[in-house]
Amino acid sequence: MTIWHGDQHKRKKSGGKKGIHRGKRRFERGRDQIYALLGEPERTVVRVRGGKVKQVLVSDRFANVYDPRSHKVVRTEILRVKSNPANRDFERRGVITCGAIIETKLGDARVTSKPGSDGVVNAVLLSSSAA
């Protein structure tokens, strides 16, 4: 079923009802969210408003991790999703979102990118266990 993001059904700021003066429009449609999971690298291309395309991350097992001590970015393997403050269920399922804590070979890192929008996992190292 299609997701609609139109505001025709909402009330006015004053609390009064809005008169429906038109039907639904194509630009008000939404889409189901694609959750980035831990697994083999896979991306999909989604058409967005204005005819542009967005690369959506379906699954990946690598992350670009920034080390604040050495000021370098290293592409390293993700071992598991430790915690995800967006949703407690996400850490059990291994969903990677912005703000999630992932365990890498370099140590724990916090995801700073939005994998569902950017198509890549960027993270900042929190603690260095290999140093």
Wavefront OBJ file of the C-alpha trace (Angstrom):
o trace
v 0.000 0.000 0.000
v 1.253 3.467 -0.826
v 2.439 5.783 1.946
v 1.098 9.354 1.709
v 2.821 12.371 3.266
v 0.190 14.923 2.313
v -1.321 17.222 4.931
v -4.853 17.341 3.518
v -6.225 15.298 6.423
v -4.731 17.488 9.164
v -6.367 20.367 11.001
v -5.421 24.040 10.808
v -3.260 25.705 13.479
v -6.411 27.240 14.909
v -7.933 23.768 15.328
v -10.487 24.140 12.571
v -10.995 21.547 9.847
v -9.401 22.033 6.436
v -11.610 21.914 3.399
v -10.270 19.305 0.960
v -9.832 21.304 -2.234
v -7.867 18.810 -4.297
v -6.909 15.164 -4.541
v -3.654 13.418 -3.759
v -0.513 14.338 -5.694
v 2.333 12.093 -6.791
v 4.941 14.217 -4.973
v 3.170 13.510 -1.681
v 3.859 9.793 -1.945
v 6.397 8.148 0.314
v 8.174 4.783 0.223
v 8.965 2.000 2.630
v 12.195 2.477 4.522
v 15.114 0.259 3.497
v 17.137 -0.689 6.571
v 20.897 -1.060 6.172
v 21.912 -4.461 7.486
v 25.194 -6.196 8.197
v 26.108 -8.496 5.315
v 27.538 -8.644 1.812
v 27.844 -5.196 0.143
v 24.631 -4.371 -1.712
v 23.197 -1.027 -2.810
v 20.098 -0.014 -4.690
v 19.231 3.144 -6.611
v 16.007 4.999 -5.780
v 14.491 7.850 -7.778
v 13.787 10.870 -5.581
v 12.065 14.194 -6.122
v 13.327 16.229 -9.050
v 14.350 13.140 -11.028
v 17.553 12.746 -9.045
v 18.745 9.371 -7.795
v 19.752 8.312 -4.296
v 22.012 5.372 -3.527
v 20.490 3.397 -0.672
v 22.578 0.922 1.297
v 20.831 -2.437 1.638
v 23.717 -4.236 3.372
v 27.451 -3.792 3.883
v 30.223 -5.269 6.017
v 32.724 -2.401 5.724
v 32.837 1.054 7.303
v 35.041 4.110 6.803
v 36.254 4.710 10.352
v 37.886 7.999 11.354
v 40.519 7.831 14.106
v 40.636 11.146 16.009
v 44.107 10.396 17.422
v 45.897 9.828 14.125
v 43.464 11.949 12.033
v 43.178 9.168 9.456
v 40.278 7.342 7.864
v 40.573 3.552 7.564
v 38.194 1.225 5.735
v 37.631 -1.631 8.142
v 35.290 -4.568 8.603
v 32.196 -4.309 10.822
v 32.005 -7.211 13.263
v 28.568 -6.503 14.793
v 26.123 -3.803 15.828
v 26.635 -3.247 19.561
v 23.830 -0.809 20.276
v 21.404 1.400 18.418
v 19.724 4.254 20.312
v 17.189 4.769 17.497
v 15.407 1.501 18.300
v 16.211 -1.332 20.720
v 14.978 -3.843 18.164
v 17.524 -2.593 15.601
v 20.550 -3.829 17.582
v 19.083 -7.352 17.741
v 18.402 -7.301 13.993
v 21.769 -5.700 13.145
v 20.327 -2.560 11.541
v 22.870 0.223 10.985
v 21.539 3.781 11.362
v 23.054 7.144 12.203
v 24.167 7.091 15.860
v 24.524 3.309 16.075
v 27.548 1.904 17.917
v 29.330 -0.699 15.791
v 32.161 -3.016 16.733
v 35.026 -2.969 14.221
v 38.508 -4.484 14.100
v 39.876 -1.099 15.259
v 37.442 -0.838 18.187
v 33.993 0.598 18.866
v 32.802 3.356 16.545
v 29.730 5.586 16.273
v 28.078 5.815 12.842
v 27.943 9.427 11.622
v 26.457 8.957 8.143
v 22.921 7.996 7.164
v 23.355 4.693 5.289
v 19.774 4.810 4.023
v 20.428 8.154 2.319
v 24.183 8.255 1.653
v 24.793 4.641 0.644
v 27.925 4.388 2.800
v 28.790 3.750 6.460
v 31.051 6.435 7.957
v 31.972 6.241 11.637
v 34.157 7.847 14.322
v 36.305 5.672 16.565
v 35.297 5.838 20.239
v 37.926 3.644 21.919
v 41.020 2.061 20.478
v 41.464 -1.550 21.579
v 44.202 -2.304 19.017
v 46.462 0.628 20.029
l 1 2 3 4 5 6 7 8 9 10 11 12 13 14 15 16 17 18 19 20 21 22 23 24 25 26 27 28 29 30 31 32 33 34 35 36 37 38 39 40 41 42 43 44 45 46 47 48 49 50 51 52 53 54 55 56 57 58 59 60 61 62 63 64 65 66 67 68 69 70 71 72 73 74 75 76 77 78 79 80 81 82 83 84 85 86 87 88 89 90 91 92 93 94 95 96 97 98 99 100 101 102 103 104 105 106 107 108 109 110 111 112 113 114 115 116 117 118 119 120 121 122 123 124 125 126 127 128 129 130 131
